[in-house]
Amino acid sequence: MSTLTDNKTILIESVWFDKDSIFVKMNNDQIIQNPIDWFPNLKKGTINQLKNFSIEANGRWIHWEELDEDLSVEGFLKFKG
C-alpha cells in the first residue's frame, strides 16, 4: 500500500547519491536524504553498483539486482532524515 497525501499516491521519481547519502525525490517534490550507512547492502556497494538500480512497480520501490536490495517508498518516508 502506498502512502497517500491529499489523495495522491507518493511515488519515487528519481534517485541519486553523494559519498555518504542516498537521495530520493518523490512525485510530490519532496526530497529525502538518508545515510547510506543505514542500508548495509548499499554500504557494501561501489558507486557503480549503487548507480545500477531500477525503479520498480511504477515508482513504489527501488531495486538493486547486484546488491540484493529493495527499498520502498514507505521505508523512505518512515525513516526520512
C-alpha positions in Angstrom: 0.0 0.0 0.0 1.5 3.3 -1.0 1.4 6.3 1.3 -1.4 8.8 0.4 -1.2 12.6 0.9 -4.1 14.8 -0.3 -5.5 11.7 -2.2 -2.3 11.5 -4.2 -0.1 8.4 -4.1 3.5 9.3 -3.3 5.9 7.6 -5.7 9.7 7.6 -6.3 10.6 9.9 -9.2 14.4 9.9 -9.1 17.4 8.6 -7.1 21.0 9.9 -6.7 23.9 9.6 -4.3 26.8 11.5 -2.9 29.7 9.8 -1.0 27.6 9.4 2.2 23.9 9.6 1.3 21.1 8.4 -0.9 18.6 11.0 -2.1 15.2 10.1 -3.3 12.9 12.7 -5.0 9.2 11.8 -4.7 6.5 12.8 -7.2 5.3 15.5 -4.7 8.7 17.2 -5.0 9.8 16.1 -1.5 13.4 15.1 -1.4 14.5 12.6 1.3 18.2 12.2 2.2 19.3 9.2 4.3 22.8 8.0 5.2 23.9 5.0 3.0 25.2 3.5 6.3 21.5 2.8 7.2 21.4 0.2 4.4 24.0 -2.5 4.9 23.7 -3.9 1.4 24.1 -0.5 -0.1 27.0 0.4 2.1 28.9 -2.6 0.7 28.4 -1.4 -2.9 30.7 0.6 -5.1 29.4 3.8 -6.6 28.9 2.0 -9.9 26.8 -0.7 -8.2 24.8 2.0 -6.4 24.0 3.7 -9.6 22.9 0.4 -11.2 19.3 0.4 -9.9 15.8 0.3 -11.3 12.7 2.0 -10.1 10.0 -0.7 -10.0 6.2 -1.0 -9.7 5.6 2.4 -11.2 7.7 4.1 -8.6 6.8 2.2 -5.5 10.3 0.8 -4.8 14.0 0.8 -5.9 15.7 -2.4 -6.8 19.5 -3.2 -6.9 19.9 -6.6 -8.5 23.6 -6.8 -8.0 23.4 -5.7 -4.3 20.3 -7.8 -3.5 18.5 -4.7 -2.1 15.0 -3.3 -2.4 13.8 -0.1 -0.8 10.2 1.1 -0.7 8.5 4.5 -0.7 7.1 3.6 2.8 10.6 2.8 4.1 12.0 6.2 2.9 9.0 8.1 4.4 9.2 6.2 7.7 13.0 6.7 8.1 13.5 10.1 6.4 16.4 12.0 7.7 
